[in-house]
Amino acid sequence: MLNPDDFIITRKRKKYKFAKFANSSSCFEFEDWQLQAVDVVEIGAGNGLFCVELAARRPHMQFVALDVKGDRLQKGAYEAEARGISNVRFLRARADQIAELFSAHKVRQIWVTFADPFPRKNSAGRRLTHPAFLARYCDLLRADGELLIKHDNRDFFHWSLEQLVAQEWRITELSFDLHESLLSDEYKIQTTYEQRWIREGLVTNFVNARR
Ligand SMILES: C[S@@+](CC[C@H](N)C(=O)[O-])C[C@H]1O[C@@H](n2cnc3c(N)ncnc32)[C@H](O)[C@@H]1O
């Protein structure tokens, strides 16, 4: 049974979070962003906390956490501000808009973390590892740039690997259990979804691919 009062409070809370997004100097709407070169982009970043951790470790690089949901992104923005981390920004935009947001062939890393799996076959075009998105990532990445994907869902991950191979990406690092692997500790920084899945006993699949 839905309680209408809860519903009103929820809507108010969302409005409050959107206001926080609008008030933060590190949060940008698609319309307010100008084409520019950045080092690392996380697509579908959710609350952006993973990107904040990456940015804290690499203060000389410029990071962008991109998501369609500003109410989520504002959380990372306030965390970065509280910790004095100024090399990460939060951009409310769609993944299909990235060519208009970042200079071509300048990005060192693109992260796709726990993307919505869209399991239905006729929604495959919305998966952030669909060939149409891989082509956009390729256009942004430097010649030595890396696409890094983390996911809990084996079906989504296998499908993504198949797309990478079919589109002639080179797999340089691969693990079906990242946290038990000897791969970089930086890859093991946990996103918010990842923390949740690990608590539920799932493992993280990880791939690093280059063109
Ligand atoms: C399952 S959540 C994962 C969030 C975060 N990466 C994490 O691991 O905690 C997927 C996120 O992708 C975002 N998303 C889905 N499709 C997108 C698109 N086409 N462009 C930008 N963001 C998208 C959603 O809004 C959501 O925040």
The ligand as a Tripos MOL2 file, in Angstrom:
@<TRIPOS>MOLECULE
LIG
   27    29     1     0     0
SMALL
NO_CHARGES

@<TRIPOS>ATOM
      1 C1         23.3360    0.8540  -12.0600 C.3       1 LIG1
      2 S1         23.7340    2.5510  -11.9430 S.3       1 LIG1
      3 C2         25.4860    2.5070  -11.5560 C.3       1 LIG1
      4 C3         25.9660    3.7910  -10.9360 C.3       1 LIG1
      5 C4         27.4790    3.8280  -10.6000 C.3       1 LIG1
      6 N1         28.2790    3.6670  -11.7890 N.3       1 LIG1
      7 C5         27.8400    2.7730   -9.5880 C.2       1 LIG1
      8 O1         28.4720    1.7800   -9.9780 O.co2     1 LIG1
      9 O2         27.5160    2.9620   -8.4000 O.co2     1 LIG1
     10 C6         23.7340    3.0520  -13.6430 C.3       1 LIG1
     11 C7         23.7740    4.5560  -13.8530 C.3       1 LIG1
     12 O3         23.8830    4.8200  -15.2500 O.3       1 LIG1
     13 C8         23.0970    5.9560  -15.5580 C.3       1 LIG1
     14 N2         22.7790    5.8940  -16.9860 N.ar      1 LIG1
     15 C9         22.0530    4.9360  -17.6210 C.ar      1 LIG1
     16 N3         21.9960    5.2050  -18.9450 N.ar      1 LIG1
     17 C10        22.7010    6.3550  -19.1370 C.ar      1 LIG1
     18 C11        22.9780    7.1550  -20.2920 C.ar      1 LIG1
     19 N4         22.5520    6.8030  -21.5030 N.pl3     1 LIG1
     20 N5         23.7280    8.2520  -20.1280 N.ar      1 LIG1
     21 C12        24.1880    8.6240  -18.9100 C.ar      1 LIG1
     22 N6         23.9380    7.9180  -17.7720 N.ar      1 LIG1
     23 C13        23.2070    6.8060  -17.8950 C.ar      1 LIG1
     24 C14        21.9070    5.8550  -14.6210 C.3       1 LIG1
     25 O4         21.2930    7.1060  -14.4070 O.3       1 LIG1
     26 C15        22.5510    5.2900  -13.3550 C.3       1 LIG1
     27 O5         22.9350    6.3150  -12.4560 O.3       1 LIG1
@<TRIPOS>BOND
     1     1     2 1
     2     2     3 1
     3     2    10 1
     4     3     4 1
     5     4     5 1
     6     5     6 1
     7     5     7 1
     8     7     8 2
     9     7     9 1
    10    10    11 1
    11    11    12 1
    12    11    26 1
    13    12    13 1
    14    13    14 1
    15    13    24 1
    16    14    15 ar
    17    14    23 ar
    18    15    16 ar
    19    16    17 ar
    20    17    18 ar
    21    17    23 ar
    22    18    19 1
    23    18    20 ar
    24    20    21 ar
    25    21    22 ar
    26    22    23 ar
    27    24    25 1
    28    24    26 1
    29    26    27 1
@<TRIPOS>SUBSTRUCTURE
     1 LIG1         1 GROUP 0 **** ****
